[in-house]
């Protein structure tokens, strides 16, 4: 169940970035976990079995000084050529009554004070474009 009332969970510069880029997003807090969902993100149609998905970023305590560790998709994306999940993207994460596809992509190069949601979106796009079985 989503905590009520709806709360803003992103730093203002992250929210401003998403608003400037016109990416539809939702800020959520559920059971003490802060998150942002990007809605209807387009996937490379030559690579995946779906054209669009929602993307979830779970924000760790201390964000943005602490990096976002992974991202999650719903619906799940499978590689079109094989029908398999991409490498390190075959585990379920339950959040807001949805079963998300966890993409384990860690960022040891995060720079506090410099990086933000734009960094994770760029890393997500890179991971989606480079995914293999």
PyMOL commands that place a pseudoatom at each C-alpha (Angstrom):
pseudoatom trace, name=CA, resn=UNK, resi=1, chain=A, elem=C, hetatm=0, pos=[0.000, 0.000, 0.000]
pseudoatom trace, name=CA, resn=UNK, resi=2, chain=A, elem=C, hetatm=0, pos=[1.327, 3.450, -0.902]
pseudoatom trace, name=CA, resn=UNK, resi=3, chain=A, elem=C, hetatm=0, pos=[1.780, 5.782, 2.061]
pseudoatom trace, name=CA, resn=UNK, resi=4, chain=A, elem=C, hetatm=0, pos=[-0.628, 8.718, 2.086]
pseudoatom trace, name=CA, resn=UNK, resi=5, chain=A, elem=C, hetatm=0, pos=[-0.475, 11.571, 1.496]
pseudoatom trace, name=CA, resn=UNK, resi=6, chain=A, elem=C, hetatm=0, pos=[1.727, 11.453, -1.591]
pseudoatom trace, name=CA, resn=UNK, resi=7, chain=A, elem=C, hetatm=0, pos=[5.164, 12.839, -0.821]
pseudoatom trace, name=CA, resn=UNK, resi=8, chain=A, elem=C, hetatm=0, pos=[7.892, 14.413, -2.825]
pseudoatom trace, name=CA, resn=UNK, resi=9, chain=A, elem=C, hetatm=0, pos=[10.947, 12.201, -2.505]
pseudoatom trace, name=CA, resn=UNK, resi=10, chain=A, elem=C, hetatm=0, pos=[13.358, 13.604, -5.086]
pseudoatom trace, name=CA, resn=UNK, resi=11, chain=A, elem=C, hetatm=0, pos=[15.796, 16.448, -4.523]
pseudoatom trace, name=CA, resn=UNK, resi=12, chain=A, elem=C, hetatm=0, pos=[14.568, 19.591, -6.276]
pseudoatom trace, name=CA, resn=UNK, resi=13, chain=A, elem=C, hetatm=0, pos=[17.305, 19.459, -8.947]
pseudoatom trace, name=CA, resn=UNK, resi=14, chain=A, elem=C, hetatm=0, pos=[16.276, 15.897, -9.892]
pseudoatom trace, name=CA, resn=UNK, resi=15, chain=A, elem=C, hetatm=0, pos=[12.613, 16.891, -10.118]
pseudoatom trace, name=CA, resn=UNK, resi=16, chain=A, elem=C, hetatm=0, pos=[13.515, 19.959, -12.195]
pseudoatom trace, name=CA, resn=UNK, resi=17, chain=A, elem=C, hetatm=0, pos=[15.562, 17.766, -14.552]
pseudoatom trace, name=CA, resn=UNK, resi=18, chain=A, elem=C, hetatm=0, pos=[12.643, 15.357, -15.084]
pseudoatom trace, name=CA, resn=UNK, resi=19, chain=A, elem=C, hetatm=0, pos=[10.221, 18.233, -15.623]
pseudoatom trace, name=CA, resn=UNK, resi=20, chain=A, elem=C, hetatm=0, pos=[12.564, 19.879, -18.176]
pseudoatom trace, name=CA, resn=UNK, resi=21, chain=A, elem=C, hetatm=0, pos=[12.938, 16.642, -20.136]
pseudoatom trace, name=CA, resn=UNK, resi=22, chain=A, elem=C, hetatm=0, pos=[9.168, 16.046, -20.043]
pseudoatom trace, name=CA, resn=UNK, resi=23, chain=A, elem=C, hetatm=0, pos=[9.639, 12.494, -18.780]
pseudoatom trace, name=CA, resn=UNK, resi=24, chain=A, elem=C, hetatm=0, pos=[6.385, 11.423, -17.098]
pseudoatom trace, name=CA, resn=UNK, resi=25, chain=A, elem=C, hetatm=0, pos=[7.262, 10.393, -13.543]
pseudoatom trace, name=CA, resn=UNK, resi=26, chain=A, elem=C, hetatm=0, pos=[5.759, 9.690, -10.160]
pseudoatom trace, name=CA, resn=UNK, resi=27, chain=A, elem=C, hetatm=0, pos=[7.357, 10.052, -6.756]
pseudoatom trace, name=CA, resn=UNK, resi=28, chain=A, elem=C, hetatm=0, pos=[6.321, 7.385, -4.250]
pseudoatom trace, name=CA, resn=UNK, resi=29, chain=A, elem=C, hetatm=0, pos=[6.955, 6.412, -0.667]
pseudoatom trace, name=CA, resn=UNK, resi=30, chain=A, elem=C, hetatm=0, pos=[5.827, 2.953, 0.369]
pseudoatom trace, name=CA, resn=UNK, resi=31, chain=A, elem=C, hetatm=0, pos=[6.617, 1.373, 3.711]
pseudoatom trace, name=CA, resn=UNK, resi=32, chain=A, elem=C, hetatm=0, pos=[9.417, 3.864, 4.288]
pseudoatom trace, name=CA, resn=UNK, resi=33, chain=A, elem=C, hetatm=0, pos=[11.001, 3.240, 0.872]
pseudoatom trace, name=CA, resn=UNK, resi=34, chain=A, elem=C, hetatm=0, pos=[11.311, 6.291, -1.388]
pseudoatom trace, name=CA, resn=UNK, resi=35, chain=A, elem=C, hetatm=0, pos=[11.115, 5.702, -5.131]
pseudoatom trace, name=CA, resn=UNK, resi=36, chain=A, elem=C, hetatm=0, pos=[10.527, 7.312, -8.485]
pseudoatom trace, name=CA, resn=UNK, resi=37, chain=A, elem=C, hetatm=0, pos=[8.794, 5.669, -11.447]
pseudoatom trace, name=CA, resn=UNK, resi=38, chain=A, elem=C, hetatm=0, pos=[9.361, 6.805, -15.018]
pseudoatom trace, name=CA, resn=UNK, resi=39, chain=A, elem=C, hetatm=0, pos=[6.254, 6.011, -17.070]
pseudoatom trace, name=CA, resn=UNK, resi=40, chain=A, elem=C, hetatm=0, pos=[6.173, 4.484, -20.574]
pseudoatom trace, name=CA, resn=UNK, resi=41, chain=A, elem=C, hetatm=0, pos=[9.898, 4.469, -21.261]
pseudoatom trace, name=CA, resn=UNK, resi=42, chain=A, elem=C, hetatm=0, pos=[10.584, 3.399, -24.853]
pseudoatom trace, name=CA, resn=UNK, resi=43, chain=A, elem=C, hetatm=0, pos=[12.844, 0.393, -25.370]
pseudoatom trace, name=CA, resn=UNK, resi=44, chain=A, elem=C, hetatm=0, pos=[14.897, -0.484, -28.465]
pseudoatom trace, name=CA, resn=UNK, resi=45, chain=A, elem=C, hetatm=0, pos=[12.256, -2.324, -30.521]
pseudoatom trace, name=CA, resn=UNK, resi=46, chain=A, elem=C, hetatm=0, pos=[14.868, -4.372, -32.376]
pseudoatom trace, name=CA, resn=UNK, resi=47, chain=A, elem=C, hetatm=0, pos=[16.135, -5.764, -29.065]
pseudoatom trace, name=CA, resn=UNK, resi=48, chain=A, elem=C, hetatm=0, pos=[13.151, -6.403, -26.768]
pseudoatom trace, name=CA, resn=UNK, resi=49, chain=A, elem=C, hetatm=0, pos=[9.788, -8.142, -26.884]
pseudoatom trace, name=CA, resn=UNK, resi=50, chain=A, elem=C, hetatm=0, pos=[7.998, -5.018, -25.621]
pseudoatom trace, name=CA, resn=UNK, resi=51, chain=A, elem=C, hetatm=0, pos=[8.092, -1.427, -26.837]
pseudoatom trace, name=CA, resn=UNK, resi=52, chain=A, elem=C, hetatm=0, pos=[7.489, 0.425, -23.542]
pseudoatom trace, name=CA, resn=UNK, resi=53, chain=A, elem=C, hetatm=0, pos=[7.876, -0.190, -19.847]
pseudoatom trace, name=CA, resn=UNK, resi=54, chain=A, elem=C, hetatm=0, pos=[7.731, 1.623, -16.540]
pseudoatom trace, name=CA, resn=UNK, resi=55, chain=A, elem=C, hetatm=0, pos=[11.102, 2.061, -14.828]
pseudoatom trace, name=CA, resn=UNK, resi=56, chain=A, elem=C, hetatm=0, pos=[11.459, 2.068, -11.053]
pseudoatom trace, name=CA, resn=UNK, resi=57, chain=A, elem=C, hetatm=0, pos=[14.371, 3.589, -9.148]
pseudoatom trace, name=CA, resn=UNK, resi=58, chain=A, elem=C, hetatm=0, pos=[14.459, 2.809, -5.428]
pseudoatom trace, name=CA, resn=UNK, resi=59, chain=A, elem=C, hetatm=0, pos=[16.148, 5.720, -3.670]
pseudoatom trace, name=CA, resn=UNK, resi=60, chain=A, elem=C, hetatm=0, pos=[18.495, 4.666, -0.878]
pseudoatom trace, name=CA, resn=UNK, resi=61, chain=A, elem=C, hetatm=0, pos=[18.666, 6.542, 2.415]
pseudoatom trace, name=CA, resn=UNK, resi=62, chain=A, elem=C, hetatm=0, pos=[21.108, 9.388, 1.902]
pseudoatom trace, name=CA, resn=UNK, resi=63, chain=A, elem=C, hetatm=0, pos=[20.310, 9.824, -1.809]
pseudoatom trace, name=CA, resn=UNK, resi=64, chain=A, elem=C, hetatm=0, pos=[21.711, 11.728, -3.750]
pseudoatom trace, name=CA, resn=UNK, resi=65, chain=A, elem=C, hetatm=0, pos=[24.976, 11.389, -1.816]
pseudoatom trace, name=CA, resn=UNK, resi=66, chain=A, elem=C, hetatm=0, pos=[24.425, 7.622, -1.912]
pseudoatom trace, name=CA, resn=UNK, resi=67, chain=A, elem=C, hetatm=0, pos=[23.981, 6.096, -5.409]
pseudoatom trace, name=CA, resn=UNK, resi=68, chain=A, elem=C, hetatm=0, pos=[20.899, 4.393, -6.753]
pseudoatom trace, name=CA, resn=UNK, resi=69, chain=A, elem=C, hetatm=0, pos=[21.995, 0.776, -7.009]
pseudoatom trace, name=CA, resn=UNK, resi=70, chain=A, elem=C, hetatm=0, pos=[19.703, -0.822, -9.593]
pseudoatom trace, name=CA, resn=UNK, resi=71, chain=A, elem=C, hetatm=0, pos=[16.662, -0.206, -11.740]
pseudoatom trace, name=CA, resn=UNK, resi=72, chain=A, elem=C, hetatm=0, pos=[13.511, -2.241, -12.285]
pseudoatom trace, name=CA, resn=UNK, resi=73, chain=A, elem=C, hetatm=0, pos=[11.095, -2.723, -15.182]
pseudoatom trace, name=CA, resn=UNK, resi=74, chain=A, elem=C, hetatm=0, pos=[7.388, -3.537, -15.341]
pseudoatom trace, name=CA, resn=UNK, resi=75, chain=A, elem=C, hetatm=0, pos=[6.353, -5.063, -17.611]
pseudoatom trace, name=CA, resn=UNK, resi=76, chain=A, elem=C, hetatm=0, pos=[9.445, -7.233, -17.880]
pseudoatom trace, name=CA, resn=UNK, resi=77, chain=A, elem=C, hetatm=0, pos=[11.599, -6.995, -21.005]
pseudoatom trace, name=CA, resn=UNK, resi=78, chain=A, elem=C, hetatm=0, pos=[12.986, -10.120, -22.652]
pseudoatom trace, name=CA, resn=UNK, resi=79, chain=A, elem=C, hetatm=0, pos=[15.481, -10.266, -25.461]
pseudoatom trace, name=CA, resn=UNK, resi=80, chain=A, elem=C, hetatm=0, pos=[13.607, -10.596, -28.722]
pseudoatom trace, name=CA, resn=UNK, resi=81, chain=A, elem=C, hetatm=0, pos=[16.138, -12.930, -30.369]
pseudoatom trace, name=CA, resn=UNK, resi=82, chain=A, elem=C, hetatm=0, pos=[16.213, -15.559, -27.593]
pseudoatom trace, name=CA, resn=UNK, resi=83, chain=A, elem=C, hetatm=0, pos=[13.154, -14.842, -25.454]
pseudoatom trace, name=CA, resn=UNK, resi=84, chain=A, elem=C, hetatm=0, pos=[15.432, -14.886, -22.392]
pseudoatom trace, name=CA, resn=UNK, resi=85, chain=A, elem=C, hetatm=0, pos=[15.921, -12.263, -19.719]
pseudoatom trace, name=CA, resn=UNK, resi=86, chain=A, elem=C, hetatm=0, pos=[19.105, -10.237, -20.119]
pseudoatom trace, name=CA, resn=UNK, resi=87, chain=A, elem=C, hetatm=0, pos=[22.074, -11.133, -17.919]
pseudoatom trace, name=CA, resn=UNK, resi=88, chain=A, elem=C, hetatm=0, pos=[21.520, -10.133, -14.267]
pseudoatom trace, name=CA, resn=UNK, resi=89, chain=A, elem=C, hetatm=0, pos=[17.901, -9.115, -14.979]
pseudoatom trace, name=CA, resn=UNK, resi=90, chain=A, elem=C, hetatm=0, pos=[15.927, -12.204, -14.012]
pseudoatom trace, name=CA, resn=UNK, resi=91, chain=A, elem=C, hetatm=0, pos=[14.930, -11.557, -10.394]
pseudoatom trace, name=CA, resn=UNK, resi=92, chain=A, elem=C, hetatm=0, pos=[11.613, -10.227, -9.107]
pseudoatom trace, name=CA, resn=UNK, resi=93, chain=A, elem=C, hetatm=0, pos=[11.344, -7.192, -6.827]
pseudoatom trace, name=CA, resn=UNK, resi=94, chain=A, elem=C, hetatm=0, pos=[7.922, -6.595, -5.284]
pseudoatom trace, name=CA, resn=UNK, resi=95, chain=A, elem=C, hetatm=0, pos=[6.994, -2.927, -4.907]
pseudoatom trace, name=CA, resn=UNK, resi=96, chain=A, elem=C, hetatm=0, pos=[3.588, -1.186, -4.817]
pseudoatom trace, name=CA, resn=UNK, resi=97, chain=A, elem=C, hetatm=0, pos=[1.801, -4.457, -5.533]
pseudoatom trace, name=CA, resn=UNK, resi=98, chain=A, elem=C, hetatm=0, pos=[3.746, -5.018, -8.756]
pseudoatom trace, name=CA, resn=UNK, resi=99, chain=A, elem=C, hetatm=0, pos=[6.406, -7.584, -9.641]
pseudoatom trace, name=CA, resn=UNK, resi=100, chain=A, elem=C, hetatm=0, pos=[9.316, -5.640, -11.118]
pseudoatom trace, name=CA, resn=UNK, resi=101, chain=A, elem=C, hetatm=0, pos=[12.196, -7.074, -13.154]
pseudoatom trace, name=CA, resn=UNK, resi=102, chain=A, elem=C, hetatm=0, pos=[15.378, -6.243, -11.240]
pseudoatom trace, name=CA, resn=UNK, resi=103, chain=A, elem=C, hetatm=0, pos=[18.313, -5.098, -13.372]
pseudoatom trace, name=CA, resn=UNK, resi=104, chain=A, elem=C, hetatm=0, pos=[21.387, -5.489, -11.190]
pseudoatom trace, name=CA, resn=UNK, resi=105, chain=A, elem=C, hetatm=0, pos=[23.615, -2.690, -12.412]
pseudoatom trace, name=CA, resn=UNK, resi=106, chain=A, elem=C, hetatm=0, pos=[25.816, -1.166, -9.726]
pseudoatom trace, name=CA, resn=UNK, resi=107, chain=A, elem=C, hetatm=0, pos=[27.568, 2.204, -9.960]
pseudoatom trace, name=CA, resn=UNK, resi=108, chain=A, elem=C, hetatm=0, pos=[30.885, 2.356, -8.090]
pseudoatom trace, name=CA, resn=UNK, resi=109, chain=A, elem=C, hetatm=0, pos=[31.739, 5.638, -9.844]
pseudoatom trace, name=CA, resn=UNK, resi=110, chain=A, elem=C, hetatm=0, pos=[28.909, 7.732, -8.361]
pseudoatom trace, name=CA, resn=UNK, resi=111, chain=A, elem=C, hetatm=0, pos=[30.044, 11.256, -7.476]
pseudoatom trace, name=CA, resn=UNK, resi=112, chain=A, elem=C, hetatm=0, pos=[28.127, 12.813, -4.569]
pseudoatom trace, name=CA, resn=UNK, resi=113, chain=A, elem=C, hetatm=0, pos=[27.207, 16.417, -5.283]
pseudoatom trace, name=CA, resn=UNK, resi=114, chain=A, elem=C, hetatm=0, pos=[27.541, 15.901, -9.039]
pseudoatom trace, name=CA, resn=UNK, resi=115, chain=A, elem=C, hetatm=0, pos=[25.441, 12.866, -9.969]
pseudoatom trace, name=CA, resn=UNK, resi=116, chain=A, elem=C, hetatm=0, pos=[21.674, 12.636, -9.779]
pseudoatom trace, name=CA, resn=UNK, resi=117, chain=A, elem=C, hetatm=0, pos=[18.684, 11.017, -11.449]
pseudoatom trace, name=CA, resn=UNK, resi=118, chain=A, elem=C, hetatm=0, pos=[20.106, 11.994, -14.868]
pseudoatom trace, name=CA, resn=UNK, resi=119, chain=A, elem=C, hetatm=0, pos=[23.136, 9.796, -14.156]
pseudoatom trace, name=CA, resn=UNK, resi=120, chain=A, elem=C, hetatm=0, pos=[20.959, 6.776, -13.414]
pseudoatom trace, name=CA, resn=UNK, resi=121, chain=A, elem=C, hetatm=0, pos=[18.766, 7.393, -16.462]
pseudoatom trace, name=CA, resn=UNK, resi=122, chain=A, elem=C, hetatm=0, pos=[21.876, 7.481, -18.659]
pseudoatom trace, name=CA, resn=UNK, resi=123, chain=A, elem=C, hetatm=0, pos=[23.191, 4.271, -17.032]
pseudoatom trace, name=CA, resn=UNK, resi=124, chain=A, elem=C, hetatm=0, pos=[19.766, 2.623, -17.508]
pseudoatom trace, name=CA, resn=UNK, resi=125, chain=A, elem=C, hetatm=0, pos=[19.711, 3.548, -21.212]
pseudoatom trace, name=CA, resn=UNK, resi=126, chain=A, elem=C, hetatm=0, pos=[23.244, 2.235, -21.645]
pseudoatom trace, name=CA, resn=UNK, resi=127, chain=A, elem=C, hetatm=0, pos=[22.356, -1.039, -19.883]
pseudoatom trace, name=CA, resn=UNK, resi=128, chain=A, elem=C, hetatm=0, pos=[19.191, -1.495, -21.977]
pseudoatom trace, name=CA, resn=UNK, resi=129, chain=A, elem=C, hetatm=0, pos=[21.131, -0.895, -25.192]
pseudoatom trace, name=CA, resn=UNK, resi=130, chain=A, elem=C, hetatm=0, pos=[24.029, -3.192, -24.281]
pseudoatom trace, name=CA, resn=UNK, resi=131, chain=A, elem=C, hetatm=0, pos=[22.078, -6.051, -22.670]
pseudoatom trace, name=CA, resn=UNK, resi=132, chain=A, elem=C, hetatm=0, pos=[22.941, -9.607, -23.657]
pseudoatom trace, name=CA, resn=UNK, resi=133, chain=A, elem=C, hetatm=0, pos=[21.903, -13.022, -22.453]
for i in range(1, 133): cmd.bond("trace and resi %d" % i, "trace and resi %d" % (i + 1))
show_as sticks, trace
zoom trace
